[in-house]
Amino acid sequence: MYNDTIKVANKIISYDDLFEIFSFMNEKLLYYKKIFHQEEMKNKMLEYRYQTWTFQDSDSSLMFNVSFYDDTSIKFDNYNNFLTAFNNRLDEIKYIRVHFRLSYSVSLSDGKKEYYNQHISMDIFETKMNIDVSLSSIDKKIDDVYQLIKKKILTAPEKYDVVVRKKSIISFVVELAIGLIPALIITTLLLFISNIRQLFVTSYVLYPICCFMLAFLIGKVIGSMKIDDLYQNIIPEKKYVGYDSTNYRSIYKDDIDKYVQTSEILIGKNVDNLKCRDKIMKYYNKYKKYIPIELGVLVFISILVLFLG
């Protein structure tokens, strides 16, 4: 036997990943239960010493223990019943304990038997997933399940991805693009007021500066409403790093070290996290296309203002 423990860090584990792992475990259990029943039918007609087994079951099982946010928990020994809860109450689940066990014996050539008890256990939380494994180095009946789990973990997307790393840039681009359009309209309408028009003409940089300031203000209000909610559940927690004696305030920054030590399992409050990431990138890719056009309009109007003098 050999044992292994896997701790999942800085990964996003999706519903599809979990479903594929659980389904494969169930398929394995059903496969070997079927072999057992087939061999049982053959061997029950034979004396004990003539019986041969490739899989004589000793209560192999796949068990799920699920805790919900309403402080209830359910233990499932029926995969279909678990799957119903997993599919219908995914956003209510805060913890899943999975225990997959093959306990069996195999006939040897000398009439003796070799006994095996192999298991894979998974503790699945919203921020972490621990896998405990005890497998036989001789009889590799569930090694492929273990390899699937490792593959899912290794190929899972990073939690600390470009959406999180570049949050300030993404937010700035979206907010600026959203704010520039109404800012251009408002500052251009101000040109029809003679006193303000003369002020803009006197100082040729005043118009673009006012436009930018207004764009930042509008973008911060409207743009942040659009994007801050999407970031709410995927950004790192803040940690205290010191005190600013000049401005008399505490200083906090993102706790990246803690952030990358945990993972994002898409159950419970994390169900929509991947959708939020996708939506953030769609906003970013959409609005960054507007900025060159908006800046071009701003430059054109700024030049036009000079000639108004």
C-alpha positions as CSV (number, residue, x, y, z in Angstrom):
1,M,0.0,0.0,0.0
2,Y,1.0,3.6,-0.5
3,N,-0.5,6.7,0.9
4,D,-0.7,10.2,-0.5
5,T,-2.3,13.5,0.5
6,I,-3.0,16.3,-2.0
7,K,-3.7,19.8,-0.9
8,V,-5.2,22.0,-3.7
9,A,-3.8,25.5,-3.7
10,N,-4.4,28.5,-6.1
11,K,-6.8,26.6,-8.3
12,I,-10.4,27.0,-9.5
13,I,-12.2,23.6,-9.3
14,S,-15.5,23.7,-11.3
15,Y,-18.7,21.8,-11.0
16,D,-17.8,19.9,-14.2
17,D,-14.5,18.8,-12.6
18,L,-16.2,17.5,-9.4
19,F,-19.0,15.9,-11.4
20,E,-16.5,14.0,-13.6
21,I,-14.6,12.8,-10.6
22,F,-17.7,11.7,-8.7
23,S,-19.2,10.0,-11.8
24,F,-16.0,8.1,-12.4
25,M,-15.9,6.9,-8.8
26,N,-19.5,5.6,-9.2
27,E,-18.7,3.9,-12.5
28,K,-15.8,2.1,-10.9
29,L,-17.9,1.0,-8.0
30,L,-20.7,-0.3,-10.3
31,Y,-18.2,-2.0,-12.5
32,Y,-16.6,-4.0,-9.7
33,K,-19.9,-4.7,-8.0
34,K,-21.1,-6.2,-11.3
35,I,-18.0,-8.4,-11.5
36,F,-18.6,-9.5,-8.0
37,H,-22.2,-10.5,-8.7
38,Q,-21.2,-12.4,-11.8
39,E,-18.5,-14.3,-10.0
40,E,-20.8,-14.9,-7.1
41,M,-23.3,-16.6,-9.4
42,K,-20.5,-18.9,-10.7
43,N,-18.9,-19.7,-7.4
44,K,-22.0,-20.4,-5.4
45,M,-22.3,-23.7,-7.3
46,L,-18.8,-24.7,-6.4
47,E,-17.1,-25.9,-3.2
48,Y,-15.1,-23.2,-1.4
49,R,-11.7,-24.7,-2.4
50,Y,-12.7,-24.6,-6.1
51,Q,-14.0,-21.0,-6.0
52,T,-12.0,-18.3,-7.8
53,W,-12.4,-14.6,-7.3
54,T,-10.9,-11.6,-9.1
55,F,-13.1,-9.4,-6.9
56,Q,-14.9,-10.7,-3.9
57,D,-16.6,-7.7,-2.4
58,S,-16.5,-6.9,1.3
59,D,-18.8,-3.9,1.4
60,S,-17.2,-1.5,-1.1
61,S,-18.9,1.8,-1.1
62,L,-19.2,5.4,-2.3
63,M,-20.4,7.7,0.4
64,F,-21.1,11.4,0.5
65,N,-21.6,13.6,3.5
66,V,-22.9,17.1,2.5
67,S,-23.3,20.1,4.8
68,F,-25.6,23.0,3.7
69,Y,-25.8,26.7,4.7
70,D,-29.0,26.1,6.5
71,D,-27.0,24.1,9.1
72,T,-28.3,20.8,7.9
73,S,-26.3,17.8,6.7
74,I,-27.2,14.7,4.7
75,K,-25.3,11.5,4.4
76,F,-25.8,9.8,1.0
77,D,-25.0,6.2,0.2
78,N,-27.0,6.3,-3.0
79,Y,-25.2,8.2,-5.8
80,N,-28.3,9.2,-7.7
81,N,-29.8,10.8,-4.5
82,F,-26.5,12.7,-3.9
83,L,-26.5,13.8,-7.5
84,T,-30.0,15.3,-7.2
85,A,-28.9,17.4,-4.2
86,F,-25.6,18.3,-5.9
87,N,-27.3,19.5,-9.0
88,N,-30.3,21.3,-7.4
89,R,-28.7,22.8,-4.3
90,L,-25.1,23.5,-5.4
91,D,-25.3,27.1,-4.2
92,E,-26.4,26.0,-0.7
93,I,-23.5,23.5,-0.2
94,K,-20.6,24.6,2.0
95,Y,-18.9,21.2,2.5
96,I,-18.7,17.8,0.8
97,R,-17.0,14.8,2.3
98,V,-16.5,12.0,-0.3
99,H,-15.3,8.5,0.7
100,F,-14.7,6.0,-2.1
101,R,-13.6,2.5,-0.9
102,L,-13.0,-0.8,-2.6
103,S,-12.7,-3.5,0.0
104,Y,-12.3,-7.0,-1.5
105,S,-10.3,-10.2,-1.8
106,V,-8.7,-11.9,-4.8
107,S,-8.0,-15.6,-5.1
108,L,-4.4,-16.7,-5.4
109,S,-3.0,-19.7,-7.2
110,D,-2.3,-21.6,-4.0
111,G,-6.0,-21.4,-2.9
112,K,-5.3,-18.6,-0.5
113,K,-6.7,-15.0,-0.8
114,E,-5.2,-11.6,-0.9
115,Y,-7.2,-8.9,0.9
116,Y,-7.3,-5.3,-0.2
117,N,-8.8,-2.1,1.2
118,Q,-8.2,0.8,-1.0
119,H,-9.8,4.2,-0.6
120,I,-9.8,7.8,-1.9
121,S,-11.3,10.5,0.4
122,M,-12.0,14.1,-0.5
123,D,-12.8,17.0,1.9
124,I,-14.2,19.7,-0.3
125,F,-14.8,23.2,1.1
126,E,-15.4,26.5,-0.7
127,T,-11.7,27.6,-0.3
128,K,-9.8,24.3,-0.2
129,M,-9.9,20.7,-1.2
130,N,-7.9,18.0,0.5
131,I,-7.5,14.5,-0.9
132,D,-6.3,11.5,1.1
133,V,-5.4,8.4,-0.8
134,S,-4.5,4.8,0.3
135,L,-3.8,2.6,-2.8
136,S,-2.3,-0.8,-3.4
137,S,1.0,-0.8,-5.3
138,I,0.1,-4.3,-6.6
139,D,-3.6,-4.2,-7.5
140,K,-4.2,-0.9,-9.2
141,K,-8.0,-1.0,-9.5
142,I,-8.6,2.6,-8.7
143,D,-5.3,4.2,-9.7
144,D,-7.0,5.7,-12.8
145,V,-9.5,7.5,-10.4
146,Y,-6.5,8.9,-8.6
147,Q,-4.8,10.0,-11.8
148,L,-8.1,11.7,-13.0
149,I,-8.2,13.7,-9.8
150,K,-4.5,14.8,-10.2
151,K,-5.1,15.7,-13.8
152,K,-8.1,17.8,-12.9
153,I,-6.1,19.6,-10.3
154,L,-3.0,20.1,-12.4
155,T,-5.0,21.4,-15.4
156,A,-7.4,23.6,-13.4
157,P,-7.2,27.3,-14.0
158,E,-5.3,29.5,-11.5
159,K,-7.2,31.4,-8.9
160,Y,-4.8,34.3,-8.9
161,D,-5.3,34.9,-12.6
162,V,-5.1,37.9,-14.8
163,V,-8.6,39.1,-13.8
164,V,-7.4,39.4,-10.2
165,R,-3.8,40.4,-10.9
166,K,-4.8,43.3,-13.2
167,K,-7.9,44.4,-11.3
168,S,-6.8,48.0,-11.1
169,I,-6.1,48.2,-14.8
170,I,-9.3,46.5,-15.8
171,S,-11.4,48.7,-13.5
172,F,-9.6,51.8,-14.8
173,V,-10.2,51.0,-18.4
174,V,-13.9,50.1,-17.9
175,E,-14.6,53.1,-15.7
176,L,-12.8,55.5,-18.1
177,A,-14.5,54.2,-21.2
178,I,-17.9,54.5,-19.5
179,G,-17.2,57.9,-18.1
180,L,-15.7,59.5,-21.2
181,I,-18.9,59.4,-23.3
182,P,-21.1,61.5,-20.9
183,A,-18.1,63.6,-20.0
184,L,-17.5,64.6,-23.6
185,I,-21.2,65.4,-24.1
186,I,-21.4,67.5,-20.9
187,T,-18.1,69.5,-21.5
188,T,-19.0,70.1,-25.1
189,L,-22.4,71.5,-24.1
190,L,-20.6,73.8,-21.7
191,L,-19.0,75.4,-24.8
192,F,-22.3,77.0,-25.5
193,I,-22.0,79.1,-22.3
194,S,-19.9,82.1,-23.3
195,N,-18.0,82.6,-20.0
196,I,-17.0,78.9,-19.8
197,R,-16.1,78.9,-23.5
198,Q,-13.8,81.8,-23.0
199,L,-12.2,80.1,-20.0
200,F,-11.5,77.0,-22.1
201,V,-10.1,79.1,-24.9
202,T,-7.8,81.0,-22.5
203,S,-6.2,77.8,-21.3
204,Y,-6.1,75.2,-24.0
205,V,-5.4,72.3,-21.6
206,L,-8.4,73.1,-19.4
207,Y,-11.0,71.5,-21.7
208,P,-9.3,68.0,-21.8
209,I,-8.5,68.2,-18.1
210,C,-12.1,69.0,-17.2
211,C,-13.3,66.2,-19.5
212,F,-10.9,63.7,-17.9
213,M,-11.9,64.7,-14.4
214,L,-15.5,64.4,-15.1
215,A,-15.0,61.1,-16.9
216,F,-13.2,59.7,-13.9
217,L,-16.0,60.9,-11.6
218,I,-18.8,59.5,-13.7
219,G,-16.9,56.3,-14.5
220,K,-16.2,55.7,-10.8
221,V,-19.9,56.0,-10.0
222,I,-21.4,54.1,-13.0
223,G,-18.5,51.9,-13.9
224,S,-17.9,50.7,-10.4
225,M,-21.5,49.7,-10.1
226,K,-21.0,47.5,-13.1
227,I,-17.8,45.8,-12.2
228,D,-17.3,46.0,-8.4
229,D,-20.1,43.4,-7.7
230,L,-18.4,41.0,-10.1
231,Y,-15.1,41.3,-8.2
232,Q,-16.7,41.1,-4.7
233,N,-16.2,37.3,-4.2
234,I,-13.0,36.7,-6.1
235,I,-10.5,39.3,-4.8
236,P,-8.1,38.7,-2.0
237,E,-8.8,39.8,1.6
238,K,-7.0,42.9,2.9
239,K,-4.3,42.7,5.6
240,Y,-3.0,45.4,7.8
241,V,0.6,46.5,6.8
242,G,1.1,49.7,8.9
243,Y,0.0,53.2,9.8
244,D,0.3,56.3,7.7
245,S,1.3,59.0,10.3
246,T,1.0,61.7,7.7
247,N,-2.6,61.1,6.7
248,Y,-3.5,59.5,10.1
249,R,-4.9,56.3,8.7
250,S,-4.2,52.5,8.8
251,I,-2.8,51.0,5.6
252,Y,-4.1,47.8,4.1
253,K,-3.2,45.8,1.1
254,D,-4.2,42.6,-0.6
255,D,-3.1,39.5,1.2
256,I,-1.7,37.7,-1.8
257,D,0.2,35.1,0.2
258,K,-2.9,33.9,1.9
259,Y,-4.9,34.1,-1.3
260,V,-2.7,31.8,-3.3
261,Q,-2.6,29.2,-0.5
262,T,-6.3,28.6,-0.9
263,S,-8.5,27.6,-3.8
264,E,-11.8,28.4,-5.3
265,I,-14.2,25.4,-5.3
266,L,-17.3,26.4,-7.2
267,I,-19.9,25.4,-4.6
268,G,-21.9,27.5,-2.2
269,K,-21.1,31.2,-2.5
270,N,-18.5,30.5,-5.2
271,V,-20.9,29.0,-7.7
272,D,-20.9,32.0,-10.1
273,N,-17.3,33.0,-9.7
274,L,-16.1,31.7,-13.1
275,K,-19.1,33.4,-14.8
276,C,-18.0,36.7,-13.0
277,R,-14.5,36.3,-14.3
278,D,-15.7,35.8,-17.8
279,K,-18.1,38.8,-17.6
280,I,-15.3,41.0,-16.3
281,M,-13.0,40.1,-19.2
282,K,-15.9,40.6,-21.7
283,Y,-16.4,44.1,-20.2
284,Y,-12.7,44.8,-20.4
285,N,-12.3,43.7,-24.0
286,K,-15.5,45.5,-25.0
287,Y,-14.7,48.9,-23.4
288,K,-11.0,49.0,-24.2
289,K,-12.0,49.3,-27.9
290,Y,-14.0,52.4,-27.1
291,I,-11.1,54.4,-25.5
292,P,-9.0,55.1,-28.7
293,I,-12.2,56.4,-30.4
294,E,-13.2,58.5,-27.4
295,L,-9.7,59.9,-27.0
296,G,-9.7,60.8,-30.7
297,V,-12.9,62.7,-30.3
298,L,-11.5,64.4,-27.2
299,V,-8.4,65.5,-29.2
300,F,-10.5,66.7,-32.1
301,I,-12.8,68.8,-29.8
302,S,-9.8,70.1,-27.9
303,I,-8.2,71.4,-31.2
304,L,-11.6,72.8,-32.2
305,V,-11.8,74.8,-28.9
306,L,-8.5,76.6,-29.8
307,F,-10.0,77.9,-33.0
308,L,-13.1,79.1,-31.2
309,G,-10.8,81.8,-29.7
